[in-house]
Amino acid sequence: MHNRLGSSLLHPAATITAALAMMLTVMLAAAASARPANSLVYPPTAHPFGNSYTEWSEEWWEWALSLPVEGHPFTDSFVCNGANNGQAGRVWFLGLSASPPQLERSCIIPAHTAILIGLANVECSSLEPEFPDGTGGQTAATQRECAKAFADEIVVSSLFCIVDGEPVENIGSFRFPSSQFTFTAPTPWIFGATGGTGTAVSDGFYLMFKPLSRGTHTLSCGGAFGGPLFQAEFANTYHLTVE
């Protein structure tokens, strides 16, 4: 009987204040558990570790073009933690393979390491004499024109990246055409029978994730080309363990 009297004699204002406090606590907890994915991504104008997105996109391609064909991230033979994955420094590079099917991959990522993933993107280089046809792609202007033509066929509405169930929004603002850069490819390399040192220009979409918390995370990303020059889809689901 005492408990019933005690609760019924509370001042109405105190009851309302307590209810509002409880609602605020629930709302904050819900917001924390559904952290927007974009808060995990460096914005397009950021300079993570001193480099712009454009500069990081060049490094991403230098990494991709330097890897052996066997186990390459563009193929279904990719092994994320293989001996020849080329990973080093504070940024870990991830690429996508052709889909469907949307292949699943597992990676162990060092703690305090950012992740740069290339979505739909393209490069045109001096080591590809028939790409574009007959030009050799020797000059920066030719390479830039070629890369832009292909990147313009990326279907922006097809781009997606979902981290731990939360989609990244406004991916269309993450397109970065590069300057001309130099790379060294093995023989054979991912786009030809004979490698060597060449120059290239790239264009396309990239996302750089801030270092994720220790534990497991799921990253599912993809995109598609849909024009007369090139039609293809690319997508992977990455199961990441940060340790």
C-alpha positions as CSV (number, residue, x, y, z in Angstrom):
1,M,0.0,0.0,0.0
2,H,2.9,2.4,0.8
3,N,4.4,1.9,-2.7
4,R,1.1,2.8,-4.4
5,L,0.6,5.9,-2.3
6,G,4.2,7.0,-2.9
7,S,4.0,6.8,-6.7
8,S,0.6,8.5,-6.8
9,L,1.7,11.4,-4.7
10,L,4.6,12.4,-7.0
11,H,4.4,16.0,-8.4
12,P,3.2,15.9,-12.1
13,A,6.2,17.9,-13.2
14,A,8.6,15.5,-11.7
15,T,6.8,12.6,-13.4
16,I,7.0,14.4,-16.8
17,T,10.7,15.2,-16.3
18,A,11.6,11.6,-15.4
19,A,9.7,10.4,-18.5
20,L,11.5,12.8,-20.8
21,A,14.8,11.8,-19.3
22,M,14.1,8.2,-20.0
23,M,13.0,9.0,-23.6
24,L,16.2,10.9,-24.2
25,T,18.3,8.0,-22.9
26,V,16.6,5.6,-25.2
27,M,17.0,7.9,-28.2
28,L,20.7,8.4,-27.5
29,A,21.3,4.7,-27.1
30,A,19.5,4.1,-30.4
31,A,21.5,6.7,-32.2
32,A,24.8,5.2,-30.8
33,S,23.8,1.7,-32.0
34,A,22.9,3.0,-35.5
35,R,25.9,5.2,-36.1
36,P,25.6,6.8,-39.6
37,A,28.0,5.1,-42.0
38,N,29.2,8.5,-43.4
39,S,30.7,9.3,-40.0
40,L,33.1,6.4,-40.6
41,V,34.2,7.8,-44.0
42,Y,36.6,10.6,-44.6
43,P,34.7,13.4,-46.5
44,P,35.7,14.1,-50.1
45,T,37.7,17.2,-49.1
46,A,39.6,15.6,-46.4
47,H,43.4,15.0,-46.4
48,P,43.8,11.7,-44.5
49,F,47.5,11.3,-43.3
50,G,48.4,14.4,-45.4
51,N,47.1,13.2,-48.8
52,S,44.0,14.2,-50.7
53,Y,41.6,11.6,-52.1
54,T,43.1,12.2,-55.5
55,E,46.6,11.4,-54.3
56,W,45.3,8.3,-52.4
57,S,43.6,7.1,-55.6
58,E,46.9,7.3,-57.4
59,E,48.5,5.2,-54.7
60,W,45.6,2.8,-54.8
61,W,46.3,2.2,-58.5
62,E,50.0,2.0,-58.1
63,W,49.3,-0.8,-55.6
64,A,46.8,-2.6,-57.8
65,L,49.0,-2.5,-60.9
66,S,52.0,-3.7,-59.1
67,L,50.5,-7.0,-57.9
68,P,50.9,-10.4,-59.6
69,V,48.0,-11.8,-61.5
70,E,47.7,-14.9,-59.3
71,G,45.8,-13.8,-56.2
72,H,45.0,-10.3,-57.6
73,P,42.2,-8.5,-55.9
74,F,40.4,-8.0,-59.2
75,T,40.1,-11.8,-59.5
76,D,38.3,-14.6,-57.6
77,S,41.7,-16.0,-56.5
78,F,42.4,-13.1,-54.2
79,V,43.7,-13.9,-50.7
80,C,43.5,-10.8,-48.6
81,N,46.3,-11.7,-46.2
82,G,48.5,-13.4,-48.8
83,A,52.3,-12.9,-48.8
84,N,52.1,-10.7,-51.9
85,N,49.2,-8.4,-51.0
86,G,51.4,-5.3,-51.1
87,Q,49.9,-3.8,-48.0
88,A,51.9,-1.4,-45.9
89,G,51.6,1.8,-43.9
90,R,48.5,3.4,-42.3
91,V,46.1,2.7,-45.2
92,W,44.9,-0.7,-46.3
93,F,43.8,-1.0,-49.9
94,L,40.8,-3.1,-51.0
95,G,39.6,-3.8,-54.5
96,L,36.5,-5.5,-56.1
97,S,36.1,-8.4,-58.4
98,A,33.5,-8.9,-61.2
99,S,30.0,-9.9,-60.1
100,P,27.7,-11.7,-60.0
101,P,28.2,-13.6,-57.9
102,Q,29.1,-11.2,-55.2
103,L,32.1,-13.0,-53.7
104,E,32.8,-12.9,-50.0
105,R,36.3,-12.3,-48.7
106,S,37.9,-12.3,-45.2
107,C,40.7,-10.0,-44.1
108,I,42.6,-9.3,-40.9
109,I,43.3,-5.6,-40.7
110,P,45.8,-4.1,-38.3
111,A,44.3,-1.8,-35.7
112,H,44.5,2.0,-36.3
113,T,44.6,1.4,-40.1
114,A,42.3,3.2,-42.5
115,I,40.7,1.4,-45.4
116,L,40.6,2.7,-49.0
117,I,38.3,0.8,-51.3
118,G,38.0,1.4,-55.0
119,L,34.4,1.0,-56.2
120,A,33.9,1.4,-60.0
121,N,37.0,3.0,-61.4
122,V,39.3,2.8,-64.4
123,E,42.9,3.6,-65.5
124,C,44.4,4.2,-69.0
125,S,48.2,3.6,-69.3
126,S,51.2,3.6,-71.6
127,L,51.6,-0.1,-71.2
128,E,48.3,-0.8,-72.9
129,P,49.0,-0.1,-76.6
130,E,45.5,-1.0,-77.7
131,F,43.6,0.8,-75.0
132,P,42.3,3.0,-76.4
133,D,42.7,1.5,-79.8
134,G,45.9,2.4,-81.6
135,T,46.9,5.4,-79.4
136,G,49.2,3.7,-76.9
137,G,48.0,6.1,-74.3
138,Q,51.4,7.7,-74.1
139,T,50.5,11.3,-73.1
140,A,48.8,12.5,-70.0
141,A,46.1,14.2,-72.1
142,T,45.4,11.0,-74.0
143,Q,45.3,9.0,-70.8
144,R,43.0,11.5,-69.1
145,E,40.6,11.6,-72.1
146,C,40.5,7.8,-72.1
147,A,39.9,7.4,-68.3
148,K,37.2,10.1,-68.3
149,A,35.4,8.5,-71.2
150,F,35.2,5.2,-69.3
151,A,34.4,6.7,-65.9
152,D,31.6,8.7,-67.4
153,E,29.9,5.4,-68.1
154,I,29.8,4.4,-64.4
155,V,26.2,4.2,-63.3
156,V,26.2,6.4,-60.2
157,S,22.9,5.0,-58.9
158,S,24.5,1.5,-58.9
159,L,27.2,2.5,-56.4
160,F,26.8,1.2,-52.9
161,C,28.8,0.6,-49.8
162,I,27.3,-0.8,-46.6
163,V,29.3,-1.0,-43.4
164,D,27.9,-3.1,-40.5
165,G,24.4,-2.8,-42.0
166,E,24.6,1.0,-42.5
167,P,24.8,2.4,-46.1
168,V,27.1,5.2,-47.1
169,E,25.2,8.0,-48.6
170,N,26.1,10.5,-51.4
171,I,28.7,8.2,-53.0
172,G,28.3,10.3,-56.1
173,S,30.5,13.0,-54.5
174,F,33.4,10.6,-54.2
175,R,34.6,10.6,-57.8
176,F,38.3,11.6,-58.2
177,P,40.1,11.9,-61.5
178,S,43.9,11.6,-61.0
179,S,46.9,13.3,-62.3
180,Q,49.3,11.3,-64.4
181,F,51.3,8.9,-62.2
182,T,54.1,6.3,-62.6
183,F,53.7,2.6,-61.8
184,T,55.7,-0.6,-62.2
185,A,53.9,-3.8,-63.2
186,P,55.1,-7.4,-63.1
187,T,55.3,-9.7,-66.1
188,P,52.6,-10.8,-66.7
189,W,50.4,-8.1,-65.2
190,I,46.7,-7.8,-64.6
191,F,46.1,-6.0,-67.9
192,G,48.7,-7.5,-70.2
193,A,51.3,-10.1,-70.9
194,T,54.4,-7.8,-70.5
195,G,54.9,-5.5,-67.6
196,G,57.4,-2.8,-66.9
197,T,57.3,0.9,-65.8
198,G,54.6,3.0,-67.3
199,T,52.4,6.1,-66.8
200,A,48.7,6.2,-66.3
201,V,45.7,8.4,-65.4
202,S,42.8,7.0,-63.4
203,D,39.2,8.1,-62.8
204,G,36.4,6.8,-60.7
205,F,34.9,6.4,-57.2
206,Y,36.7,5.6,-53.9
207,L,35.8,5.6,-50.2
208,M,38.3,5.8,-47.4
209,F,37.1,4.5,-44.1
210,K,38.6,5.8,-40.8
211,P,40.3,3.2,-38.7
212,L,37.5,0.8,-37.5
213,S,37.2,-0.4,-33.9
214,R,38.7,-3.7,-32.9
215,G,36.6,-6.7,-33.6
216,T,34.6,-7.8,-36.6
217,H,33.0,-5.7,-39.3
218,T,31.2,-6.4,-42.6
219,L,31.8,-4.2,-45.6
220,S,29.8,-4.8,-48.7
221,C,30.5,-2.5,-51.7
222,G,30.0,-2.4,-55.5
223,G,29.2,-0.5,-58.7
224,A,28.7,-0.9,-62.4
225,F,29.6,0.4,-65.8
226,G,26.7,0.7,-68.2
227,G,27.8,2.4,-71.4
228,P,28.7,1.5,-75.0
229,L,32.4,1.4,-74.1
230,F,32.2,-1.0,-71.2
231,Q,29.5,-2.9,-69.3
232,A,30.3,-4.8,-66.2
233,E,29.4,-5.1,-62.5
234,F,31.8,-5.3,-59.5
235,A,31.0,-6.2,-55.9
236,N,32.4,-8.0,-52.9
237,T,31.5,-8.5,-49.3
238,Y,34.4,-8.2,-47.0
239,H,34.4,-9.8,-43.5
240,L,37.0,-7.7,-41.6
241,T,38.7,-8.6,-38.4
242,V,40.5,-5.6,-36.8
243,E,43.1,-6.6,-34.3
